[in-house]
Amino acid sequence: MGTTLSLNAPVTHPILMVRRILIEPLTGFLRQGMTPKELALTIALGFTLGLTPVLGSTTILCTLAALLLRLNLPAIQLINGLTYPLQLALFIPFLRAGAWVFRTSDPSLTLTQIAALIRANVWHAIAALWVVTMHALLVWLLFGCVATGVLYLILVPILEKWSFIEGRRTATTPTP
């Protein structure tokens, strides 16, 4: 016998969590007048900028992108926030990729060691990690340009269909 999911149930089931945290807000943005193309660009940039290998920079970068490109600020920050765990997971791989591309010594650091370095002396940490971070940032920039374009191209048709379905659903829902 299958289980049924109640929308009023506590948000503990992964499907309900994804629906409440991601699907409902994105649907709301479409209902508020964002076009599928605008939402696709917002998601693609929020995701890519959210992976920037400079800890503490993503909120500012997403805000600047939203203001300069006239994107929805809450939408881009939502995606940025959801991307944060992936940013942490990819931080060290970006540092190592930067070392490999620029043929420098591989920074054998962990996130824990970097956090300890920052807590001990933030200015020393910035100075010690400056070159490694710039190399990682350049690798991320190359990755980000491709990832943003690919993600945008994938999302546009999906969001156009989703918007069409939501529009039909809203049009056929009787009003009280």
Residue pairs with C-beta under 8 A, 6 or more apart in sequence:
5 13
5 15
5 16
7 16
9 16
11 17
11 20
21 82
22 78
22 82
25 74
25 75
25 78
26 39
26 43
26 75
27 162
27 166
29 39
29 42
29 72
29 74
29 75
30 36
30 39
30 159
30 162
30 163
30 166
31 166
31 170
34 42
34 72
34 75
35 163
36 155
36 156
36 159
36 160
36 162
36 163
37 156
37 159
38 71
38 72
39 72
39 75
39 155
39 159
40 151
40 152
40 155
40 156
40 159
41 69
41 71
41 152
42 66
42 71
42 72
42 75
42 76
42 79
43 75
43 79
43 151
43 155
44 147
44 148
44 149
44 151
44 152
44 155
45 62
45 65
45 69
45 71
45 76
45 148
46 62
46 75
46 76
46 77
46 78
46 79
46 80
46 83
47 79
47 83
47 147
47 148
47 151
48 144
48 147
48 148
48 151
49 58
49 61
49 62
49 65
49 76
49 80
49 144
50 58
50 62
50 79
50 80
50 81
50 82
50 83
50 84
50 86
50 87
51 83
51 86
51 87
51 90
51 94
51 140
51 143
51 144
51 147
52 58
52 61
52 87
52 137
52 140
52 144
53 87
53 90
53 91
53 94
53 95
53 98
53 133
53 136
53 137
53 139
53 140
54 133
54 137
55 87
55 91
55 118
58 80
58 83
58 84
58 87
59 77
59 80
62 76
62 77
62 79
62 80
63 73
63 76
63 77
65 71
65 76
66 72
66 73
66 76
66 77
67 73
88 111
91 111
91 114
92 109
92 110
92 111
94 136
94 139
94 140
95 107
95 109
95 132
95 133
95 135
95 136
96 106
96 107
97 136
97 139
98 104
98 132
98 133
98 134
98 135
98 136
98 137
98 138
98 139
99 105
99 106
99 107
99 132
99 135
100 106
101 135
101 138
101 139
102 135
102 138
104 131
104 132
104 135
107 129
107 132
109 117
114 125
114 129
117 124
117 125
117 128
117 129
118 125
